[in-house]
Amino acid sequence: MPDSPTPAALAAEFDMLAARAGVTVPPEYRDSILVGYADFRAQLPLLHGPRTHLSEPSNIFSLVP
């Protein structure tokens, strides 16, 4: 499948994945969920891309007493 699927292909992919997971999406939520799914799918290359130790901060907490 291409990196940027058509809206119809994206909807078909989502429907297949939802059916495989046994999830029923109410019709009134489907359009909103498809927008979120498209955004999630666009971010997958960032999540699975190469990263080094410099990609993450060494400490995310404030340690001031």
Number of C-alpha atoms within 10 A of each C-alpha: 7 6 8 11 13 10 12 9 13 18 19 12 15 17 17 12 12 13 12 9 9 9 10 10 12 9 8 8 9 15 12 10 15 16 14 12 16 16 11 11 15 13 11 10 11 10 9 8 7 8 10 6 7 7 8 9 8 8 7 7 7 6 6 4 3
